[in-house]
Amino acid sequence: MSAGNPAPEITFDDFLKVDIRVGTIVRAEPYPEARVPAIKLWIDFGADIGEKKTSAQITAHYDVETIIGRQVAAVVNFPPRQIGKFMSEVLTLGFPDEDGGVVLIAPDKEVPNGSRLH
């Protein structure tokens, strides 16, 4: 995915349909079976949402030993999606660096898990 042109204009109601929450990574494992190098993540989104799992192509900047405890932003209201042999329940968000490596989105101060982006 490239920066390219902006996406088509949406309404505020369209934006409200996308549920972006913050959570803390509580577990991480390598995902060597993935077509593109990835890490399996388990993210705690607080009492209302709970723990969700996902895989993320973030190996350019992150590893399983140092990512645990980090807060990240994710879309939590997509339906689960099969990624190889792993079921992904959320979409962790990030931006590509100049070489295409993903840099995760996170609050610059700690916030409660489950907090919604607005």
N, C-alpha and C positions, 0 to 999 in steps of 0.2 A: 504494500500500500504506500503510495507516495503522497506528498503534501498536496500537489495538484490544485485544481480549482475547488472553491468551496462547495459543499453539498447543497442541494436545493433548500430553499427557505422552508422552515417548519413553523408551526404555531407553538405557543407556550404550552398548550394542552398536549401536543406531541412530546415536548420535552418532559412533561410530568409523567408520561408513561414509562420513561426509562428510570429505573430505580437504582441509583448509584450510591453505594454504601462504603464505609470504611470498615476494615477488619484487620486483625492481627494474624500474621502467619504463625501457626503453632506447630507445624510439621512440614518437612520438605524432603523429597526423595528424588534421586536422579530418574530420568525417564529415557533410558537408552533405546527403547523400542520405537520411539517417536521418529517420524520421517525427518523432521527438523529438530536439532537438539533442544530439549525442553526439561523443565523441572516440574514434578508433581507437587502441588501445594495444598495444604489444608488450612483454611482461614476461618478464624473465629469472628463472627459478625454479631456477637452478643446474644442475650437471652431470647429475643423475639425471632431472630433468623437462625441462630445456631451456627454450627460449623459446616462449611461447605468445601468441596474439593474442586480443583481445576488443574489443568496443565498450562504452563506458560513458557513461551520461547524467549527466555530471559538469560540464557547462559553466557551471553557476551559480557554482562556486567554483574551477575549474581551467581552464587553457588549455594548448595544445600547447607553448608556449615555456617554461613554468615547471614542468611536471609531470615532465619527464625527470629521472631520477636518484632519484625518490621511491620508497620502499618501500611496498607495498600488500599487503593480504591478499586471497586469492582461493580459490574452490573450484576444484580442478584435476581432479576426477574426474567431472564431468558429461560426457555425450557432446557433441561439437561441435554448435552450433546456428546455423542460417542466420539472420542479422540483415540483412534487405535483401539487398544484393549482397556482404555480408561474412560470413565464417565465423568465429564466436566459439568459442574453444576453452576458455575459463575464465570464471568469474563473479567479477568484482571486487566486493568487499564494501564497503558503506557504510551510513550512517544518514542519514535525512532531517533537515534542519534545520527550523525553525519554518515556513518557506515551501515545504518540499518539495524543496529543493535537496540533492543528495547530498554528504555529507561522507565521504571515504574512511576506511577503517580501516587503521591502520598501527601498527607497534610504536613505543614512545616512545624506543627506542634501536635503533641498527642491529643487525641479526642476519643470520646467513648466509642467502643466498637458498636457498629450498627448505625452510627450517625449517618443521616442521608444528605447527599449533596444538594444544595439549593443556592 
